[in-house]
Amino acid sequence: MTTPRILVTGAAGFIGYHLARRLCEDGWTVFGLDNLNDYYDPKLKEDRLKQLAGYKNFTFAKADLADQAAIDKLFKEWKPEIVVNLAAQAGVRYSLTNPHAYTHSNIDGFLNILEACRHGKVKHLVFASSSSVYGANTKLPFATSDSVDRPISLYAATKKANELMAHSYAHLFGLPCTGLRFFTVYGPWGRPDMALYIFTRALYDGKPLDVFNNGNMKRDFTYIDDIIGGIMALIPLTPKAEPTPYKLYNIGNNKPELLTDAIRWLEEETGIKAKLNMMPMQPGDVMATYADIDDLTRDTGFKPVTPLKKGIGKFVAWYRDYYKLGNRPEMQA
């Protein structure tokens, strides 16, 4: 049986790279799209693409989601049957100072993807949302049935807007859509603006770690391999049209961890004692994230299997290799 033609947007990004690689290894015909912007060091994105370039069933194009003509041209050329939209302007704090980047990519760009999927008769659109949509909610764990009408960052507001936009296209045009609310994804080839990456770099650079809210924060850290397993299970699971072919899932580890515990395990893996710079809560941050994944487990059998300590070990091993730092030293003062 031949596999469908699949487009992964944000293919040079963290999750997009891992998904495209897994799809290639499983024999799919994979098209990747990314604008390679400089939100973080483009070299990391280029190095991810070099890994993907070795697969004969992978084709890449550099394009911006907000460029309607370019998106329409690629859809007509590639004719994807399934689309996984992971391209977006990410980051909570960056949205405080660069708000227009978020409407450009996450609103205008996502609309172009919806329109291209609609006219291209795409069989299933899987798109990235975020745990940040839960905003000021305090009930834990977060469930997709909870109200998410109180975003506390523009980034979160744009991801909630994506969910609403996708629902309208599912309702009006019968476009099957599945939204994924990701919870603090980490692992090899990760994003340098995420906490574990920032902390690891600071440890190796001999700099203090800026720890917000004095470390009194919990995150549902989810290892990248678990995330990819969940996405792969959902790709063929087209939402039923009863009455609208639309579904939302949380995809997380289902186990919030203290930030201070994550730092302690980073110390163990790097062999470096952290210098902590305790700071107040930052605008846009939340105290805790915790994913209710009952729906995802029921529908796909999804169960995250990577404990945070083990995942941190794999990430640090990759970090040392990528930046050519050698073997782990004994604990330094």
C-alpha positions in Angstrom: 0.0 0.0 0.0 1.4 3.4 -1.0 1.5 6.1 1.7 -0.1 9.5 1.0 1.9 12.5 0.0 2.4 14.6 3.1 3.5 18.2 3.6 5.2 19.3 6.8 5.5 23.0 7.3 8.2 24.2 9.6 10.3 21.2 8.5 13.5 22.9 9.6 12.1 23.5 13.0 12.4 21.3 16.1 9.2 19.2 15.9 9.0 19.5 12.1 12.5 18.1 11.6 11.8 15.1 13.8 8.4 14.4 12.2 9.8 14.7 8.7 12.7 12.3 9.5 10.3 9.8 11.0 8.0 10.0 8.0 10.9 9.6 5.6 12.2 6.5 7.5 8.7 5.0 7.3 8.6 5.5 3.5 6.3 8.4 3.1 6.7 10.9 0.2 7.5 14.0 2.3 7.5 17.7 1.3 9.1 20.2 3.7 8.5 23.9 3.9 10.2 26.5 6.1 11.2 30.2 5.8 14.4 29.7 7.8 13.9 32.9 9.7 16.4 34.2 12.3 14.1 34.0 15.4 17.0 31.8 16.6 20.2 30.8 14.9 19.4 29.7 11.4 22.5 27.4 11.4 20.6 25.0 13.6 17.7 24.9 11.1 20.2 24.4 8.2 21.9 21.6 10.1 18.5 19.9 10.6 17.8 20.2 6.9 21.2 18.6 6.1 20.1 15.6 8.1 16.9 15.4 6.0 18.6 16.0 2.7 20.0 12.4 2.9 16.5 11.0 2.3 15.5 10.5 -1.4 11.8 10.8 -0.5 12.2 14.3 1.0 11.8 17.5 -1.0 12.3 20.9 0.5 11.3 24.5 -0.5 12.1 27.7 1.3 8.9 29.8 1.6 7.0 32.0 4.0 3.5 30.9 5.0 2.3 34.5 4.6 3.3 34.5 1.0 0.0 33.4 -0.5 1.3 33.1 -4.1 4.2 30.9 -3.0 2.0 28.6 -0.9 -0.6 28.2 -3.7 2.2 27.4 -6.2 3.7 24.7 -3.9 0.3 23.1 -3.2 -0.4 22.9 -7.0 3.0 21.5 -7.6 3.2 19.0 -4.7 -0.5 18.1 -4.4 -0.2 17.0 -0.7 -3.0 14.7 0.5 -2.2 15.4 4.2 -0.7 18.5 5.7 0.9 18.9 9.1 1.2 22.6 9.9 4.0 23.1 12.4 5.3 26.4 11.1 4.6 29.3 13.4 6.2 32.2 15.2 6.8 30.7 18.5 7.7 32.0 22.0 5.8 33.9 24.7 8.3 36.6 25.6 9.2 37.4 22.0 5.6 38.3 21.4 5.9 41.1 23.9 8.3 43.0 21.7 7.6 41.7 18.2 3.8 41.3 18.0 3.5 41.7 14.3 5.7 38.6 13.6 2.9 36.6 15.2 0.0 38.0 13.2 2.1 37.7 10.0 2.9 34.0 10.5 0.3 32.6 12.8 -2.8 34.4 11.4 -2.1 35.4 7.8 0.1 32.4 7.2 -2.3 29.9 8.8 -5.2 31.4 6.7 -3.1 30.7 3.5 -2.6 27.1 4.7 -6.4 26.7 5.3 -7.3 28.1 1.9 -4.7 25.9 0.1 -5.9 22.8 1.9 -9.5 23.7 1.1 -8.9 24.2 -2.6 -6.4 21.4 -2.8 -8.9 19.0 -1.3 -6.5 17.9 1.4 -7.8 14.9 3.3 -6.5 15.9 6.7 -4.9 19.0 8.2 -3.1 18.4 11.5 -2.0 21.7 13.0 0.0 22.9 16.0 -1.7 24.7 18.8 -0.1 25.2 22.3 -0.6 24.6 26.0 -0.3 28.4 26.3 -3.9 28.7 25.2 -5.0 27.7 28.7 -3.7 31.1 29.9 -5.0 32.1 33.3 -6.7 28.8 33.9 -5.9 27.4 37.3 -7.8 24.0 37.2 -5.3 21.2 36.7 -4.9 19.1 34.7 -5.8 21.2 31.6 -8.5 19.5 29.5 -9.6 20.4 26.0 -13.1 20.8 27.3 -11.9 23.7 29.5 -12.7 27.3 28.6 -9.6 29.0 27.0 -11.0 32.6 26.8 -8.3 34.2 28.9 -4.9 34.1 27.0 -2.1 36.0 28.8 0.2 36.4 25.8 -0.3 37.4 22.2 1.3 34.1 21.2 -1.4 32.2 23.0 -4.1 34.4 21.5 -2.9 33.6 18.0 -2.8 29.8 18.7 -6.4 30.0 20.0 -7.3 31.9 16.9 -5.8 29.1 14.8 -8.2 26.7 16.6 -11.2 28.8 15.8 -10.1 29.4 12.2 -9.6 25.7 11.6 -13.0 24.9 13.2 -14.7 27.3 10.8 -13.1 25.7 7.8 -14.0 22.3 9.0 -17.6 23.4 9.5 -18.0 25.4 6.3 -16.0 23.4 3.8 -15.8 19.9 5.4 -12.0 20.2 5.8 -10.9 17.5 8.4 -8.8 19.3 11.0 -7.0 18.1 14.1 -5.4 20.6 16.5 -2.6 19.6 18.9 -1.9 21.5 22.1 1.8 20.8 22.7 3.2 20.8 26.2 6.8 22.0 26.7 8.5 19.8 24.1 12.3 19.2 24.6 15.0 16.9 23.3 17.8 16.6 20.8 17.8 19.3 18.1 15.5 21.4 20.3 14.8 25.1 20.2 17.4 27.4 21.8 14.8 29.7 23.3 13.3 26.9 25.5 14.3 26.7 29.2 16.2 23.4 29.2 18.3 24.5 26.2 18.9 28.0 27.8 19.9 26.4 31.1 22.3 23.9 29.5 24.0 26.6 27.5 24.4 28.8 30.6 25.9 25.9 32.5 28.5 25.2 29.9 29.2 28.9 29.4 29.7 29.3 33.2 26.9 31.8 33.5 24.1 32.0 36.1 20.7 30.5 35.3 17.8 33.0 35.3 15.2 31.1 37.3 11.8 32.8 37.2 9.3 32.9 40.1 12.1 31.7 42.2 11.9 28.3 40.7 8.3 27.7 41.9 7.0 26.6 38.6 5.9 23.3 37.1 6.0 22.2 33.5 4.7 19.1 31.7 8.0 18.5 29.9 7.3 16.2 26.9 10.2 14.4 25.2 10.3 14.8 21.4 10.0 11.1 20.6 6.8 10.8 22.5 5.4 13.8 20.7 6.3 12.3 17.3 4.7 9.0 18.3 1.5 10.9 19.1 1.5 12.8 15.8 2.1 9.7 13.8 -0.8 8.0 15.5 -3.1 10.9 14.7 -2.2 11.5 11.1 -4.4 8.7 9.7 -7.1 9.4 12.3 -9.3 11.7 10.3 -12.0 13.4 12.4 -15.5 12.2 11.7 -18.0 14.7 10.3 -20.5 14.5 13.3 -21.4 17.3 12.7 -18.0 18.9 12.0 -14.8 17.1 11.1 -12.7 18.8 13.8 -10.9 17.5 16.9 -8.5 19.0 19.6 -6.0 17.0 21.7 -3.6 17.8 24.4 -0.2 16.1 23.7 2.0 16.1 26.8 3.8 13.9 29.3 0.8 14.0 31.8 3.3 14.6 34.6 4.3 18.2 35.6 7.8 18.5 37.0 9.3 21.3 39.2 11.7 23.5 37.4 14.2 23.1 40.2 14.2 19.3 39.7 14.9 19.8 36.0 17.9 22.0 36.9 19.2 19.4 39.4 19.1 16.7 36.7 20.9 19.0 34.3 23.6 19.5 36.9 24.0 15.7 37.2 24.2 15.2 33.4 26.6 18.1 32.7 28.7 17.6 35.8 28.4 21.4 36.5 27.0 23.0 39.6 24.5 25.7 38.6 24.6 29.3 39.8 21.0 30.4 40.2 19.8 33.9 39.6 16.3 33.8 41.2 13.9 36.2 39.5 10.2 37.2 39.8 7.5 35.8 37.5 7.7 37.2 34.0 4.8 38.6 32.0 3.0 35.9 29.9 4.3 33.0 32.1 2.0 30.6 34.0 2.7 28.8 37.3 2.0 25.3 36.0 1.1 23.2 32.9 -0.3 19.8 33.1 -1.9 17.9 30.2 -5.0 15.8 30.5 -4.3 13.3 27.7 -7.2 10.9 28.3 -8.8 11.6 24.9 -5.6 11.0 23.1 -4.9 7.8 24.9 -8.4 6.6 24.3 -8.3 7.3 20.6 -4.8 6.3 19.7 -3.3 4.4 22.6 -0.8 7.2 23.2 1.3 6.9 26.3 4.4 8.9 26.9 7.3 6.7 28.0 10.2 9.0 28.6 10.8 10.3 32.1 12.2 13.8 32.3 15.5 12.6 33.9 16.1 10.2 31.0 15.1 12.7 28.4 17.4 15.4 29.9 20.3 12.8 29.6 19.6 12.3 25.9 19.3 16.0 25.3 22.6 16.8 27.1 24.4 14.0 25.2 23.2 15.5 21.9 24.2 19.0 23.1 27.7 17.9 23.9 28.0 16.2 20.6 26.5 19.0 18.5 28.7 21.7 20.1 31.8 19.4 20.3 32.1 19.7 24.1 33.6 16.2 24.7 32.7 13.9 27.5 30.9 14.8 30.7 33.2 16.2 33.3 33.1 15.4 37.0 30.9 17.8 39.0 32.5 21.2 39.1 32.0 23.8 41.8 
